[in-house]
């Protein structure tokens, strides 16, 4: 079982799994192209102007500098992007990030009191934005570069609404009810359904 399936509890249903939006990788990609072009130009210039060991040393220096810049400004952001996960299940919202040191936040659906999103013109064109989740007792948490942020907002709103319906009905309301009683009750009803 791969990630994020191994992070889920028994009978927890995965609804959404995203990495941050690909716009985070635009600057590293441009950096890679420009750095490679400059390094290629310098290697060509070195081979045309220098001979022998001077050319070899200068070429090694250019390649080492190129490798450092690409590793620092291109590979590291790519790995960071790949190791950042935004996950929504029928019970909670999970955020996991980090390569060497991992960190994470779990927000139970029952604790979420408000869900908002924000995106400007460029974000709307790229179908991304900032998701703001407020829980009952904590300050709001902002998550930038969420792909299809309006869809995620709607999904979270529906899950929070379903969670509130379960809390209002109370734990005894579902003990005597059959699963078939809820099948036609409300589209998207998941939280109260027995498995």
C-alpha positions, -999 to 999 in steps of 0.1 A, spaced: 0 0 0 15 34 -10 12 68 5 -13 82 15 -32 49 19 -8 39 47 -16 71 66 -53 64 68 -72 47 97 -93 16 92 -124 23 71 -113 59 64 -121 69 29 -96 89 8 -115 117 -10 -86 138 -24 -48 138 -26 -29 167 -41 6 180 -42 10 218 -44 1 234 -77 28 229 -105 33 267 -106 58 262 -77 80 244 -102 81 272 -129 110 291 -113 131 260 -108 124 250 -144 134 284 -157 165 283 -135 175 249 -148 171 261 -185 191 293 -180 218 277 -159 223 249 -184 224 274 -213 250 295 -195 271 265 -185 270 251 -221 281 285 -234 310 287 -209 321 251 -217 321 260 -254 340 292 -248 366 274 -226 372 247 -252 377 274 -279 400 296 -259 420 274 -236 441 243 -241 454 214 -219 450 213 -182 437 249 -180 407 239 -201 401 208 -181 402 227 -147 379 255 -160 354 229 -174 354 210 -141 347 243 -122 318 252 -146 303 218 -142 306 218 -104 290 253 -102 263 241 -125 256 210 -104 255 231 -72 231 256 -86 208 230 -102 208 209 -70 201 239 -48 176 258 -69 160 230 -90 163 196 -75 156 206 -39 123 225 -47 112 195 -69 118 171 -40 101 194 -16 71 197 -39 69 159 -43 71 154 -5 43 178 3 8 162 4 -27 178 9 -51 150 17 -89 150 25 -106 120 38 -142 115 51 -129 121 86 -101 147 85 -78 170 65 -41 159 65 -11 180 55 22 162 53 55 178 43 92 174 46 120 153 32 144 146 60 123 160 89 86 153 84 59 175 98 21 172 96 -12 186 106 -44 166 111 -77 186 113 -108 165 122 -139 174 102 -158 179 134 -134 207 145 -136 227 113 -158 258 118 -151 277 86 -136 270 51 -126 299 28 -105 303 -4 -87 332 -20 -72 335 -54 -63 364 -77 -64 367 -115 -33 346 -122 -44 320 -97 -78 318 -113 -63 313 -147 -41 285 -133 -70 270 -112 -52 273 -79 -54 294 -48 -51 297 -10 -74 275 12 -81 289 46 -94 264 73 -106 277 107 -111 252 135 -132 258 166 -104 270 189 -73 277 168 -63 305 145 -71 299 108 -46 279 88 -37 290 53 -25 265 26 -11 281 -5 -10 267 -40 -39 242 -36 -48 229 -71 -85 233 -80 -91 253 -48 -128 259 -55 -134 222 -59 -115 214 -27 -135 242 -9 -168 226 -20 -157 191 -10 -146 203 25 -178 223 30 -198 192 22 -178 170 45 -180 196 73 -218 198 68 -221 161 69 -201 160 101 -223 186 117 -254 166 108 -240 135 125 -232 155 156 -267 171 157 -284 137 153 -264 123 182 -248 88 185 -280 70 192 -297 81 160 -277 57 139 -279 27 162 -314 18 153 -313 30 116 -305 7 88 -280 18 61 -308 17 35 -326 45 54 -299 69 45 -292 59 9 -317 83 -6 -317 109 22 -290 133 9 -266 131 -20 -230 129 -7 -240 116 27 -210 96 40 -204 104 76 -234 87 91 -234 56 69 -223 24 86 -197 4 68 
